[in-house]
């Protein structure tokens, strides 16, 4: 195993983590939480 194999593995792992974050961010289950969080800066009590 040389440095190029390590670089390729790091790239693949990073891509899988990125896809996981995208799936989590755009899941319907989190939509309500993100909608509420997006309105927080505009709330003036």
C-alpha angles and dihedrals in degrees: 000000000000134000093274091059089051091050092049092049091049091051093050093047091048091050092050090050090049092052089048091053091048092051090048094047095049099040116123091230091068097042096096093049092050092046090054092046092050091057096050097089090053096050112104113187 
